[in-house]
Amino acid sequence: MTEENATTTPSESSAESALSRAKTELEGAKTCYENLRRQATERLKTVRKTSVGDVIDGTLETVKRHPAAGLGVAALVGFFLGRLFRR
């Protein structure tokens, strides 16, 4: 037996390992949070720079590339607007 094992009980060593794992997971979560915050900030800057005309142009380009999907989305939007404004 080494000195370290002789001075610590099994419950202390398992607590230490649990604390070590928790610290590692916390550091990973912190890194993930920072990445998500950075991405959200970049997207928000992009949205602020985008005008209504840019959104319309992007929508028209998407419908030109995928007409069936555009038709399906238009039908769904029409259905929900009809349900919303039904008398």
N, CA and C of each residue as an Amber inpcrd file, in Angstrom:
protein
   261
   0.8410000  -1.1870000   0.0000000   0.0000000   0.0000000   0.0000000
   0.8760000   1.2360000   0.0000000   0.4510000   2.2250000  -0.7700000
   1.1870000   3.4820000  -0.7700000   0.6890000   4.3520000   0.3590000
   1.4340000   5.4110000   0.6400000   1.0340000   6.3050000   1.7260000
  -0.3170000   6.9460000   1.4520000  -0.5440000   7.3290000   0.2040000
  -1.7990000   8.0060000  -0.1470000  -2.9850000   7.1010000   0.1370000
  -2.9010000   5.8410000  -0.2640000  -3.9840000   4.8970000  -0.0260000
  -4.1700000   4.6050000   1.4500000  -3.0850000   4.6410000   2.2020000
  -3.1700000   4.3480000   3.6250000  -3.8560000   5.4780000   4.3890000
  -3.7600000   6.7190000   3.9030000  -4.3270000   7.8490000   4.6380000
  -5.7350000   8.2030000   4.1980000  -6.1830000   7.7120000   3.0530000
  -7.5400000   8.0320000   2.5940000  -8.4020000   6.7910000   2.6450000
  -9.6520000   6.9920000   2.9800000 -10.5950000   5.8800000   3.0100000
 -11.1970000   5.7200000   1.6250000 -11.8040000   4.5860000   1.3740000
 -12.4280000   4.3860000   0.0570000 -13.4920000   5.4410000  -0.2550000
 -14.2440000   5.8730000   0.7350000 -15.2750000   6.8760000   0.4780000
 -14.6600000   8.2310000   0.1370000 -13.4910000   8.5440000   0.7410000
 -12.8210000   9.7980000   0.4120000 -12.2900000   9.7650000  -1.0120000
 -11.7260000   8.6520000  -1.4290000 -11.1860000   8.5700000  -2.7910000
 -12.3080000   8.5960000  -3.8220000 -13.4540000   7.9730000  -3.5150000
 -14.5620000   8.0330000  -4.4820000 -15.1470000   9.4420000  -4.5210000
 -15.1520000  10.1420000  -3.3950000 -15.6200000  11.5330000  -3.3800000
 -14.6680000  12.4180000  -4.1810000 -13.3710000  12.1650000  -4.0360000
 -12.3900000  12.9350000  -4.7940000 -12.5400000  12.6970000  -6.2910000
 -12.7600000  11.4520000  -6.6730000 -12.9200000  11.1550000  -8.1010000
 -14.2170000  11.7590000  -8.6380000 -15.2760000  11.7400000  -7.8280000
 -16.5380000  12.3570000  -8.2520000 -16.3650000  13.8570000  -8.4050000
 -15.6260000  14.4640000  -7.4790000 -15.3740000  15.8990000  -7.5560000
 -14.5420000  16.2350000  -8.7880000 -13.5790000  15.3950000  -9.0810000
 -12.7390000  15.5930000 -10.2660000 -13.5690000  15.4800000 -11.5430000
 -14.4500000  14.4790000 -11.6010000 -15.3180000  14.3300000 -12.7880000
 -16.2620000  15.5180000 -12.9250000 -16.8040000  15.9850000 -11.8140000
 -17.7150000  17.1270000 -11.8500000 -16.9890000  18.3760000 -12.3440000
 -15.7600000  18.5490000 -11.8940000 -14.9730000  19.7080000 -12.3360000
 -14.7190000  19.6410000 -13.8330000 -14.3840000  18.4620000 -14.3340000
 -14.1400000  18.2800000 -15.7670000 -15.4080000  18.5520000 -16.5700000
 -16.5360000  18.0390000 -16.1050000 -17.8090000  18.2620000 -16.8050000
 -18.2050000  19.7330000 -16.7700000 -17.9470000  20.4050000 -15.6590000
 -18.2550000  21.8300000 -15.5500000 -17.4240000  22.6480000 -16.5270000
 -16.1610000  22.3020000 -16.6590000 -15.3020000  22.9970000 -17.6110000
 -15.7920000  22.7720000 -19.0380000 -16.2240000  21.5540000 -19.3460000
 -16.7760000  21.2670000 -20.6710000 -18.0570000  22.0290000 -20.9210000
 -18.9230000  22.1150000 -19.9180000 -20.1740000  22.8670000 -20.0580000
 -19.8930000  24.3480000 -20.2440000 -18.8790000  24.8510000 -19.5450000
 -18.5100000  26.2660000 -19.6800000 -18.0370000  26.5570000 -21.1070000
 -17.2320000  25.6720000 -21.6550000 -16.7490000  25.8330000 -23.0260000
 -17.9170000  25.7960000 -24.0130000 -18.8300000  24.8590000 -23.8110000
 -20.0060000  24.7460000 -24.6740000 -20.8470000  26.0170000 -24.5930000
 -21.0550000  26.5300000 -23.3860000 -21.8330000  27.7530000 -23.1970000
 -21.1730000  28.9290000 -23.9050000 -19.8720000  29.0570000 -23.7820000
 -19.1630000  30.1570000 -24.4400000 -19.3040000  30.0670000 -25.9560000
 -19.2050000  28.8580000 -26.5040000 -19.3690000  28.6860000 -27.9520000
 -20.7800000  29.0590000 -28.3970000 -21.7840000  28.6070000 -27.6470000
 -23.1680000  28.9340000 -27.9940000 -23.4240000  30.4330000 -27.8890000
 -22.8810000  31.0690000 -26.8570000 -23.0590000  32.5110000 -26.6860000
 -22.4090000  33.2700000 -27.8420000 -21.2320000  32.8460000 -28.2500000
 -20.5250000  33.4920000 -29.3590000 -21.3220000  33.3320000 -30.6610000
 -21.8390000  32.1270000 -30.9160000 -22.6290000  31.8920000 -32.1200000
 -23.9070000  32.7180000 -32.1140000 -24.5650000  32.8030000 -30.9600000
 -25.7940000  33.5900000 -30.8720000 -25.5130000  35.0650000 -31.1100000
 -24.4030000  35.5600000 -30.5920000 -24.0310000  36.9580000 -30.7990000
 -23.7770000  37.2300000 -32.2760000 -23.0870000  36.3170000 -32.9390000
 -22.8100000  36.4850000 -34.3710000 -24.1020000  36.4530000 -35.1820000
 -25.0130000  35.5470000 -34.8470000 -26.2870000  35.4710000 -35.5640000
 -27.1240000  36.7160000 -35.3390000 -27.1080000  37.2340000 -34.1220000
 -27.8580000  38.4440000 -33.8160000 -27.3210000  39.6300000 -34.6040000
 -26.0060000  39.7230000 -34.7330000 -25.4140000  40.7940000 -35.5390000
 -25.8460000  40.6650000 -36.9950000 -25.8770000  39.4360000 -37.4920000
 -26.3010000  39.2030000 -38.8790000 -27.7630000  39.5870000 -39.0630000
 -28.6160000  39.2360000 -38.1110000 -30.0410000  39.5590000 -38.2010000
 -30.2430000  41.0640000 -38.1730000 -29.4800000  41.7530000 -37.3520000
 -29.6130000  43.2120000 -37.2760000 -29.2140000  43.8830000 -38.5770000
 -28.2680000  43.2940000 -39.3040000 -27.8210000  43.8660000 -40.5780000
 -28.7740000  43.5300000 -41.7210000 -29.6300000  42.5350000 -41.5390000
 -30.5160000  42.0670000 -42.6000000 -31.7550000  42.9470000 -42.6760000
 -32.1010000  43.3530000 -43.9000000 -33.3050000  44.1570000 -44.0900000
 -34.4530000  43.2530000 -44.5410000 -35.6510000  43.8210000 -44.5730000
 -36.8300000  43.0660000 -45.0090000 -36.6620000  42.6370000 -46.4670000
 -36.0900000  43.5030000 -47.2610000 -35.8480000  43.1720000 -48.6650000
 -34.9290000  41.9700000 -48.8200000 -33.9120000  41.8960000 -47.9680000
 -33.0020000  40.7420000 -48.0070000 -33.7290000  39.4480000 -47.6590000
 -34.6280000  39.5240000 -46.6970000 -35.4010000  38.3390000 -46.3060000
 -36.3040000  37.9010000 -47.4540000 -36.9660000  38.8670000 -48.0950000
 -37.8440000  38.5460000 -49.2290000 -37.0380000  37.9550000 -50.3770000
 -35.8880000  38.5510000 -50.6790000 -35.0420000  38.0190000 -51.7530000
 -34.5830000  36.5950000 -51.4380000 -34.1990000  36.3460000 -50.1960000
 -33.7780000  35.0060000 -49.7960000 -34.9060000  34.0050000 -49.9180000
 -36.1130000  34.4330000 -49.5350000 -37.2850000  33.5570000 -49.6450000
 -37.5780000  33.2290000 -51.1000000 -37.5320000  34.2350000 -51.9550000
 -37.7910000  34.0090000 -53.3800000 -36.7500000  33.0690000 -53.9920000
 -35.4920000  33.2240000 -53.6160000 -34.4430000  32.3370000 -54.1230000
 -34.6660000  30.8990000 -53.6570000 -35.0770000  30.7420000 -52.4200000
 -35.3340000  29.3970000 -51.8880000 -36.5050000  28.7470000 -52.6100000
 -37.5580000  29.5180000 -52.8700000 -38.7240000  28.9820000 -53.5790000
 -38.3500000  28.6210000 -55.0120000 -37.4740000  29.3970000 -55.6370000
 -37.0270000  29.0750000 -56.9990000 -36.2340000  27.7740000 -57.0280000
 -35.4210000  27.5380000 -55.9820000 -34.6180000  26.3210000 -55.9300000
 -35.4400000  25.1070000 -55.5250000 -36.4630000  25.3160000 -54.6560000
 -37.2770000  24.2100000 -54.1400000 -38.7610000  24.5750000 -54.2460000
 -39.3180000  24.5240000 -55.4730000 -40.7070000  24.9660000 -55.6400000
 -41.7330000  24.0990000 -54.8930000 -41.5170000  22.8130000 -54.8010000
 -42.4780000  21.9470000 -54.1040000 -42.5210000  22.2790000 -52.6080000
 -41.3700000  22.4820000 -52.0170000 -41.3310000  22.8530000 -50.5980000
 -41.9780000  24.2180000 -50.3900000 -41.7390000  25.1420000 -51.3030000
 -42.3610000  26.4650000 -51.2080000 -43.8660000  26.3800000 -51.2790000
 -44.3670000  25.5310000 -52.1530000 -45.8110000  25.3440000 -52.2760000
 -46.3860000  24.7200000 -51.0020000 -45.6800000  23.7550000 -50.4400000
 -46.1340000  23.1210000 -49.2000000 -46.1630000  24.1020000 -48.0410000
 -45.1320000  24.9240000 -47.9210000 -45.0930000  25.9250000 -46.8530000
 -46.2030000  26.9420000 -47.0460000 -46.4300000  27.3690000 -48.2820000
 -47.5000000  28.3330000 -48.5550000 -48.8610000  27.7430000 -48.1820000
 -49.0680000  26.4720000 -48.4740000 -50.3280000  25.8300000 -48.1230000
 -50.4990000  25.7680000 -46.5990000 -49.4460000  25.4200000 -45.8880000
 -49.5200000  25.3710000 -44.4250000 -49.7730000  26.7490000 -43.8170000
 -49.0830000  27.7500000 -44.3240000 -49.2880000  29.1080000 -43.8170000
 -50.7190000  29.5480000 -44.0950000 -51.2180000  29.2710000 -45.3050000
 -52.6010000  29.6140000 -45.6420000 -53.6010000  28.9070000 -44.7520000
 -53.3480000  27.6420000 -44.4780000 -54.2360000  26.8750000 -43.5990000
 -54.2830000  27.4890000 -42.2050000 -53.1110000  27.7660000 -41.6360000
 -53.0730000  28.3200000 -40.2790000 -53.6360000  29.7350000 -40.2220000
 -53.3960000  30.5390000 -41.2420000 -54.0020000  31.8740000 -41.2590000
 -55.5160000  31.7710000 -41.3820000 -56.0010000  30.8240000 -42.1790000
 -57.4410000  30.6070000 -42.2950000 -58.0510000  30.1910000 -40.9620000
 -57.3590000  29.3200000 -40.2500000 -57.8450000  28.8900000 -38.9200000
 -57.8080000  30.0430000 -37.9150000 -56.7930000  30.8720000 -38.0390000
 -56.6340000  31.9880000 -37.1000000 -57.7210000  33.0380000 -37.2830000
 -58.0550000  33.3560000 -38.5350000 -58.9990000  34.4320000 -38.8200000
 -60.4010000  33.9280000 -39.1640000 -60.6820000  32.6820000 -38.8360000
 -61.9980000  32.1160000 -39.0950000 -63.0190000  32.8090000 -38.1930000
 -64.1740000  32.9970000 -38.6990000 -65.2200000  33.7000000 -37.9210000
 -65.7910000  32.8520000 -36.8810000
